[in-house]
């Protein structure tokens, strides 16, 4: 985004808004990962500790979600760069 036509106070305000939105998006993604992986992997509540099967499932689930998120972010950046060059 180009904020060059804003004064410094407006630029700082817009930067804060963007940073807040990015943090909200990160927390939403994190909450979604936790919910999805917990629901998918944790189903034995007879112990307070995760079984080795549940632990492996959670590790695989979170790794997949993070890789997916990273890939989507990369594609979004590529798309933005492509749009900016046109």
C-alpha positions in Angstrom: 0.0 0.0 0.0 1.2 3.5 -0.8 0.7 6.0 2.0 3.0 8.6 0.5 0.2 11.1 0.1 -0.6 10.9 3.8 1.1 13.0 6.5 3.3 11.2 9.0 0.6 11.0 11.6 -1.8 9.4 9.1 0.9 7.0 8.0 1.5 5.9 11.6 -2.2 5.5 12.2 -2.6 3.4 9.0 0.4 1.3 10.0 -1.1 0.6 13.4 -4.4 -0.4 11.8 -2.6 -2.8 9.4 -0.5 -4.3 12.3 -3.7 -4.8 14.4 -5.4 -6.5 11.5 -2.4 -8.8 10.9 -2.4 -9.7 14.5 -6.1 -10.5 14.5 -5.6 -12.6 11.4 -2.8 -14.5 13.0 -4.7 -15.2 16.2 -7.8 -16.3 14.1 -5.6 -18.7 12.1 -4.0 -20.0 15.4 -7.4 -20.5 16.9 -8.6 -22.4 13.8 -5.5 -24.6 13.9 -6.0 -25.4 17.6 -9.7 -26.2 17.1 -9.3 -28.3 14.0 -6.4 -30.3 15.2 -7.9 -30.8 18.7 -11.2 -31.9 17.3 -9.5 -34.2 14.7 -6.8 -35.7 17.0 -7.8 -35.7 20.6 -10.6 -38.1 21.4 -9.4 -40.1 24.5 -10.1 -38.1 27.6 -9.3 -40.8 30.1 -5.8 -39.3 30.6 -4.7 -35.7 30.9 -1.7 -36.4 28.7 -1.8 -37.0 25.0 -1.2 -40.5 23.8 1.7 -41.0 21.3 -0.9 -41.4 18.5 -2.7 -38.2 19.5 0.7 -36.4 19.8 1.8 -37.5 16.3 -1.6 -36.5 14.9 -1.5 -33.1 16.4 2.1 -32.6 15.1 1.1 -33.7 11.6 -2.1 -31.6 11.6 -0.4 -28.4 12.7 2.5 -28.9 10.3 0.0 -29.3 7.4 -2.0 -26.2 8.5 1.2 -24.1 8.8 2.5 -25.2 5.4 -0.9 -24.5 3.9 -0.9 -21.0 5.4 2.6 -20.4 4.2 1.8 -21.5 0.7 -1.4 -19.3 0.6 0.6 -16.3 1.8 3.3 -16.9 -0.9 0.7 -17.2 -3.6 -1.0 -14.0 -2.3 2.3 -12.2 -2.5 2.9 -13.5 -6.0 -0.5 -12.3 -7.1 0.0 -8.9 -5.5 3.4 -8.5 -7.3 1.8 -9.6 -10.6 -1.0 -7.1 -10.2 1.4 -4.3 -9.3 3.5 -4.9 -12.4 0.5 -4.6 -14.7 
